Amino acid sequence: MDSNRDASPQEAEGPLLLPTTGQRTLCGPHSGNSVASMPQEGQPAQVTTPSDALERGGLAASEGRGPGGNEGPKDQDETGGSSLQRRSYAAAVRSTNGAAAGANPTDTGAARTTLSGRWRPRERHLLLATLSKDWSVASKQSLTEESERLRIVALVDSEVHQDHALRQRTELETKALLAYLNGNLELPHAPTFLKATVPLLQRAMLEQFHETHMEVTLTADVSPRAKLRRNMTHIALFAQLYEANADSTRGRAMIDRMMDDVKMLHFDGIHTLNFVFNSRRIARHYLGMAFRLQGVCIELEDSDSVATEGTLRQAQLRRQYAVRVYGAGQLGLVTLIATLQQLDGVHIVDAERPRLDSTEIIDNRFITIHFMGTDCSTTLRGVTKIDMGDSLITLHHHLTQPRLPCGRCYAPFHTTGFCKANPSQLERSHTKYCRRFDGRIPNYQVGAAVLYKHSDGDSLATFLETLQGEVTDELATSPRSARLEKQDVHSVEGAPVATTEIADRATRRDDSIGAQTEPRSSSGPSEATHLQHQDYEVAKSKS
């Protein structure tokens, strides 16, 4: 007899276990000892044949047990017979394998040497190095007996006194407050006795002091392949981390330790995940570590440390917004930067060609431009194509969109092969995502290599300053008054005035309708090579 049948309902509660007594043998390969062939406690029976799937599906009902492991009535159909739900063989195998993986008996907690999924060599090295660390030791600060007393005094519950009913601090409280402000006493928040001894506004000042100078934030760059939302809560983000990393004993210990150490976890909605720690001592332990999240690798960096004014460390540069520019080979890097810097709200801090390891190259035909600020400027927001006369460049907002913009409808959400836009709506889509640059495009030539060979640094600096002056002087002395007047004429008609702007193509098309009959200026540039350039030439001929 099964002992659970005679037990009380409270004793019978718990996980459903297969009976280990009796001589009943499941389907599949038979053995001489039926008891030995039964699965161990807490481990599901192996499914080897389709009949095993039927047996597994009806075993609980045949024993008369409910889903909680208690005695329950048998389900019956209208004819009074047992209505056992048939399970497919594949579903039974998947459930068995999943349960076996969760109770993996071979996982002894040793350092792992392999990872599931596809990772770049550097990512795999970082992930395995993070898992190999000792996560069983708590990160609690070792305190002396006196420091422990001060910590207890600072964290004990306190009454809240109004400003007119404050009490005097004790000598021990004053000592704890000074140790906390000097950084000798590590606390998760400002001392609680301040609620009874300090006015409200001063308490707020100390709370803000703790947030600014005591807490330390490490950031991680998140690929757009990870679908995170701006308003995801702390526990929702940790659930994603647990799901990705808790596939081993060390992984579960790692996430458990993180949940104790991370005070706040939030996503900025663009590409940065912020880990807030109570102290720099704890944050230093996580610096440089890597974790898995929705199939991507995130590495923790220190991007909040104060640097010299006017400088950006690499971790801080990665926090700034950036785009990848395709199709600018004909323009050149110098012309591209000088052109984009004329736009309102566009402040470029760095531009470079790809500097990638050979194992990380997917497509390196672009130029990366870093802007000052963590968000995209309103001028370039949502823009994927810019017509610059003879060149039509593509802007890939790679921090928020994992795929290149569509070359057919210019939408940033899919590539050309997946475009389903109606042909009649293509012009409207182009108007939405494509802009035309209305400003001076400088003409820069690199020159011969012998010009860059100098015997001293001063001569080289003078040469480079001369080249820069030629570009800037061309922008400063260019005949832009005609175009400025043209913008003034449009302002009378309701168009906005701007010295340099990215103009809507639809607006320029309306201007070109009335100018098509006017003769083209003989001093204008060469014949256009595509439709966008033709519109530009016709609009320019009005002046």
N, C-alpha and C positions, 0 to 999 in steps of 0.2 A: 504494500500500500504506500502510496505517496504520502509523505509526512505533511505536506502542505494542505492536503484535503482535510485533515483533522485539526489544523491550526485555526486560530481565530482570524478574522478578516484583517486585523492589524498586522499579524505575523505573516499573512499570506501576501502582503503587498511587496512589490519589488519587480525586478526584471523577469521576464518569462524565460525559464530554463527548461530544456528538454529533460524528461525523466531519465534517470540513470539506472533504474531497476527494471526487471522484466527481461524477456527474451525477444522483444520485437526488433526486427532488423529493417533498416531503411533500404530502399531500392538502390541498385548500383552494385559495384563489386562486393562480393560477400567475403567474409573472413571467418576463421574458426571461432573466434571469440567475439560475440556481438557486442558485449559491453565495452571491450577495448576499442571497437571501431566507432563508438559514439564520440562526438566532438567534446572537447574539454569545456569546462564551465566558462560561460561568457563568450565562447567562440562558435560561430554558426556552422551548421553541417555543410559539407561539401556537396555541390550539385554537379553530378556527372552525366545524368541522362534526363530526357524530358519527363520521365516518370518521377524523378526527384523533385522537379518543379511542382508537379501536382501534389506530391506528398507534403512538400514544404508549405504550399499554399493552404492546405486543409488541415495541417497538424494541430494548430491551435484550436480550431473549431471542433475537431474530433475529440480533443481532450476536454472540451467544455469549458475553456477558459476565456475570459474577456481580454481586452487589450492591455489591461493593467496587471495581468497575472492572477486575477481573482477568479473564483468560480463564477461562471456566467451561463445563461441559458443558451441552448443551441439555436442558431438561426434556422428557420424552417420556411419552406415556400408554401404556396396555397395547397399543395397536395399532401402536406405534412412531412415531406422528405427534407433531408438536409440539403441546404443550398450553399455549397462550398464554392467560393470564388476561385475560378481557375486562373492560374498565373502562367505567363509564357516562360519558356525555358530561358530565353535571353534576359528577361527581367529578373528571374531568380538568380542567375549567374552574376548579374551586375550587383544586386543587393548583397550577395554573399561576398564578392570581392571587395565591395566598399566597406562592409563590416569588418572583414579580415584586415583591411588596411588600417582601419581605425584602431584595432587592437593588436597592431603589429608586434608579435612577441619577439622578433629579432632586433627591434629598436632598443638598444642598450644605453643610448645616450652618448655614444662615442662620436667623435668629430666626423662629419660627413666628408666624403671625397667626390660625390656626384650630386647634381641637381637636376630635377626634372625641368623640362622646358628648353627653349633655345636662348642662349645668352652669348654675348660677345666675350672674348677671352678676358678682357679687363673686368667686366661685370661678374663673370664667374669667379674670378680670383677674389674680388671684394666680398661677394656673398659668402663664399666658403670661409674666408678669413673672419668674417663677422660671426658665423655660426661656431667657429672653433674656439671662441673666447669663453671664459668661465662665467656663465650666467647664473650660477647657483648662489653666488655670494651677493648679499644685499649691499646696496650703496649707502647705507646709513653711516653718518659721520661718527668717527670715534671721538668721544668726548671725555674730558676729565670729570671728576666728581663734582667740582665746582661748576663747570660748564653745564653739566646735566641738571644741576639745581636751577641755574639761570634759564635753561630751556623750559623746564617745567613751569617756572614762574611766568615765562613769556607766553605760554600756550594754554594756561589754565583758563577756564571760562570766567568771564567777567561781566558785571552789570554794566549797562549803558547809562551814563550820567549826562544830563543836559548841561549846557555851558554854565548855568548859574549854580549847579550842584556838584561841581567837580571836587574830588578829594586829592590829597597830597600823595605823591608817589612814595613808596617805601624805599629804603636804601637798596634793597635787593632788586627792586624793579628798576631803579635808576641805573644800577650796575648792568642789568640785562639789556636795557635800552642802549646804553653806550657801547656795549660789546656788539650788539646787533648792527648799529650804525657804522661801527669801525670795521665790520666784516669778520669779526672773530666768532660770532655766534650765528650759525646757519638756521634760518627759520623758513617755513613755507609761506608765511605772511607776516605782516607787521605784528608786534606784540599785542595781545588782546587787552592788557591792562590799560592801553591808551584810551579805550572807550570810557574809562572812568576817571582818567587823570588829565586828558588833553582836550581842548575845544574841538568842535566838529571840523572846522576848516583846517586846523593843524593836523588832525587825523587824516584828512583827505590828502594833505601834502605828503605825509609819511607813507600812505598807501601808494601814491604815485611815485614816490622815491623808490619803493620796493619794486614796482613794476618796471621802472626805468633802469635802475642800477643793480638790483639784486637778481632779478630774473634774467636768464640768458636764452636767446632764441637761436636755434640751428635751423637752417633752411635746406630744402631738397628740391631740385628741379624735376618736375613731373612731366613725362612725355604726354602729348595729347592722346595717345592710344589708351591711357588710363582715363576712364570716364568718371571724373569726379565733379561734384557740384559745389558751388560757392558756399551754400548754406548747410553743408553736411556737418553733423554734430561730431563732438569729440568721440563718442562711443561708436558712431557709425564708421568713422575712419579707422578706429582700432579694430572693428569687426572685419574690415577689408584687409588690414595687416595680418590679423590672426588667421584669416582664411588662406592667405597666400604663404605664410611662413610657418604655421603650426603643423607641418606634416612630419615632424620628428620630435623626439623628446627635447632636444636642445632648442628647436624652434619654439616649442611651447614655453620653455623656461625663459627664452629671450623675450617673447612678447609679454609674459607675466612680469618680468623685470621692467620692461618699458612702461607698462601701465602704472607701476609704482613710481617711476622716476619722471615721467612726462606729466607736467601739470596741465598743459593745454595743447591741443592738436587741432589745427584749423587750416583750411585751404583758401587761397586768395581768389579763386575763381579763374585764374589765368594759367599759371604754370608753377606756382610755388607752394610747397607744403611746409608749414611752420611748426616746429617742435619747441615748446616753451618748457624750460627746466627751472627749478627753484634756485640753482646756484651754478656758478661756472665750474665748480668741482665736479658736479654730476654731468654737466654738458660736455666737459672735456673727455669723459669716458666714451661718449657716443660720437665724437668728432671723427669723420672719415669712415664711419660704418655704413653699410649698404643693406637694404631690405628689399624684398619683393613686394610688389603692389600691382595687382591686376595685370600680371604678365610683363611689367616693366621693372627696371632696377632704379631705386632712388638712393642717392648718396647724401649724407648729412654734411653740411658745410657751415662755416662761421662767416656769415655775411653782414653781421651787425657790429663787429668790432670797429671802433673809430679809427679811420685812416687819415693820412695827411690831407688837408683841404685841397681839393682839385684833383685827387687821385682816386682810382678805383682798383681794388684788388680783383683777382680773377673771380673769386666767389661773389663779389659785389657786382661785377660786370655781368655775370650770368643771371642776376636778378633783374637787370634792365631789359626793357622790351627790345626785340630784334626781329628783323625780317630777312628773308633770303631773296635776292634779286636775280632773276634769270633773264637772259637775252640782252645783257648790257655789254657784250663783248665789243660791239662796234663803237659804243660810246667811250668806254674806258673807265677805270675806277676814279680818276681825277675828275673827269667831266660829270660822272654820276653824282659824286659827293657835292661838287660845287653847284650842281643843278638842284638837288633835293634840299640843300641847306637854305635855299631862297624861300622855301615854303614856310608859311606861318605855323608856329608851334612845333617845327621839326628841328631838333637839336641832336646832331650826330656826335657821338663820343668816340666811336671806333668803327672801322670798316676793314675787312680783310677777306682774302680768298680762303677756301677751306684749309684748315690745318688739322687733318684727321690722320689717325693711324691707318695703315693699310687694311687692317681687319675691320675697320668701322666705315669704310667708304661704301656708300650706296649710290649717291649721285653727287659729284663735286663740280658741277658746272655753274655754280651760283657764287654770289658775293654776299657775305653776311654783313649787315649794317646794324649796329647797336645804337639805340637812342637813349637819351637821358630821361629816365622815368620808367616805372614798372608797368605802365599801361600805354597802349597805342595812342598816338596823337589823333585828334579829331579829323585832321586833314587827310590822313591815310587810313582811317578806320573803315573797313569794309571794301577797300580798293584793292583790286587784284591786277589791273592793267593800267599802265600809264603810257600815253602816246607822246613820244618826244621827237617829233619830226620824222626822221628816217628810221627810228627805232621804236618798237613797241615792247616795253619791258614788262616782266611779270613779277608781282610781289607775292611771295609765299609767306603767309603768317604762320610759320612752322611751330610757334609756341602754342598755338591754339587749334591749328588745323593740321592733321597728320598727312594729308594728301596735297599734291600740287593742284592749283586751280584748274578748272576745266578750260581747255583751249577752244571750246566751241561756244559755250554760253558764258564763260568767265566766272562761273559760280565757284566759291572757295570750298564747297562741301564735297565735291566728287571730282574724279579725273575724267578725261575726255571719253574713255571707254565706257563709262557708266552714265553718260549724259542722256537724258530722256526729254530734254526741252523741246517744245513744239517749235518747228522752224519759223512760224509766224511770230513767236515771242522772243526770238534771238536778239532782235534789235533793242527791244525793251530791256532784256537782260544785260546787253552790252552797256546801255545807258546807266544801268544801276551800278555796275562794277568797274567800268572803264572811265578814266578821266584823261584829259589832254592838258599837257603842261603849257601854260601861257606865260612864258618868261624867257630870259636870255639863256641860251645854252652855250657855254664857252667852248672854244676850240683849242684843245691842248694836244700837243705832239711830244712824245717822249724825247726824240732827238737821238743822235748817234751815241754809241757807248763811250766814245773817247771823251765826250763832254763831262762824264761823271768820274773821270780818273783825275784825282788831285793828290798832291803830295802832303798837304796839311789839312787839319780839320777846319781852320778858319776859311780857307778858300772854298772848301766843300759847302760850308754853311752859307757863305755869300752866294754861291751858285744856286743852292736850293731856294734861298730867299728871293732871288731874282726870278726863278721859275714861278714861285707862288705869287709874286707881285704881278706877273703877266696875266695870271688867271683872275686875280681879284681886281686888277685895274680894268680888265675887259668887262667885268660885270659892273664896275662902278661908272665907267665912261661909255657904256653901250648906249646906242640911240633908243632908249626906252621911252622917251617923251611921247613919241607918236602912239605907242601902245597905251601909255598912261592916258593920253587924250582919248583914245578909243574907249578905254574903260570909263572915262567920264561921260562920253556920249551914251554909253549903255546905261550908266547910272540914271540918266534922265528918263530912260525908257523903263527903269525899274530893275536893272541888273545891278548886282553888288559891285562895289569898287574895291579893288585890291591891286597893289603894285605887282605882286606875283601870286598866281593862284593856279589851282588845278580846276579847269573849267569843265562843266558838263558838256558832253558831246552834242546833246540835243540843242543846247543854247547856241553852239557854234554852227550847227546845221541851219538853224533859222537865219543866222547872219549871212550864211553863204548863199541862200536862195536869192536874195536881192543883189548879190555881188557877182553873180556868174556872168552877167553881160558886160561887166567892166573889164577893160584891158588889163592884162597882167603886167606888173612892173618889170622893166628890163633888168633891174638890179636885184631881182629876187633870186632865191636859191634855185637849184636844178629841179627838173621835173620830178613829181612825186612818184614813189615806187609802190604805194598801196593806197587804198581808199581813204584811210585816216589822214595820210599826208596830203592828199588832194584837197580834203576839206580845209586843212590847215593853210594851204597855199591860197585857196580862194578867199578865206577869211582875211588873210594878211594883205591881199591885193586891194582891199577896201581903203587901206591907209595910203 
